Amino acid sequence: MKRIFTFLSVGMFTLGFAQEQLSNGQTASNPRIYKNVETVLASCTQNVPSNNFENGSLFIGTGNQSIAADILVNSGEQYKISTIKLNLAGPATYINLVIYSDINGKPGTVLQTLNNVEIANSTVIGANFGYNFYRHTINLPTPILLSNATKFWFEVKSDAFAWENQTLVTVGSKMAFKNNSTSQEWLISSGAEMVYTLEGECGAVLGVDDSSVSKLAFYPNPVKNTIKFAEKVSNVTIFDMTGKSVKSFLTNTDAVDLSSLAKGNYIIQYTTKSGKKVSNKLIKE
């Protein structure tokens, strides 16, 4: 069967056989965060699987194409990315990464550029369109740290031929692309999503409010049995240092019995009468 290159009506350069195009999942513990002081993270993966090398988006070429995929970060949480795995058509001697903010559902401001990242491993995982597809593993010496937003984007630049995409699974948004035919303006694909895996840690930043608002305090601390608040509070939650909620009290109260709580260090989070969410360190004796 003859191999051809196609240029879609929306302006995205892809690999393809005839009418075919060559182009869910983030899982993690999900605590909540309020202050950027103490970070409680768990292993976290965001993954878009291959669909048998369905298609791929071309790097650069005559159309000067750029390709990006979105990264999901829950509001008030943090994602520390240490490993990136990419399915690329053709060998790669270099890979560059560009991290963007999100503006109106598309890549926005450049936040970070990582040139010539170390490719720790490259393995041929299959073939299509006359090209071997490689799984390139990038171990970042300094993790990419993203926090307190719903979405970021990462662009991949390489001397490989194309980045695998597929239409079976979408995580967040479809892929973003720009090239000469789009006047170098980012567009979102109507159907394709890039194939990749992000690995690292994500979760809550459980912090201590050291500002004047924390004068609305509780006592005693350390506590053996009962803590008392300066006014009635609600939604009292105790987190252990892994970010797991171990106790909660929903009703308005100015006192909480913690006599059954095991000895150790905790974060206590509560809502004030004015509706402000406050977090503080708590020591249980």
Sequence and secondary structure as in RCSB ss.txt:
>XXXX:A:sequence
MKRIFTFLSVGMFTLGFAQEQLSNGQTASNPRIYKNVETVLASCTQNVPSNNFENGSLFIGTGNQSIAADILVNS
GEQYKISTIKLNLAGPATYINLVIYSDINGKPGTVLQTLNNVEIANSTVIGANFGYNFYRHTINLPTPILLSNAT
KFWFEVKSDAFAWENQTLVTVGSKMAFKNNSTSQEWLISSGAEMVYTLEGECGAVLGVDDSSVSKLAFYPNPVKN
TIKFAEKVSNVTIFDMTGKSVKSFLTNTDAVDLSSLAKGNYIIQYTTKSGKKVSNKLIKE
>XXXX:A:secstr
   EEEE TT  EEEESTT  B   EE       SSSSEEEEEEEEEE   SS EEEE BGGGTBEEEEEEE  T
TEEEEEEEEEEEEES  S EEEEEEEEETTEEEEEEEEE S  EEEEEEEEEETTEEEEEEEEEEEEEEEEESSS
EEEEEEEESSSEEEEESS  SSS  EEE GGGTT  EE SS EE EEEEEEEEEE     SGGGGS EE SSBSS
EEEEEEEEEEEEEE TTS EEEEE S EEEEE TTS SEEEEEEEE TTS EEEEEEEE 
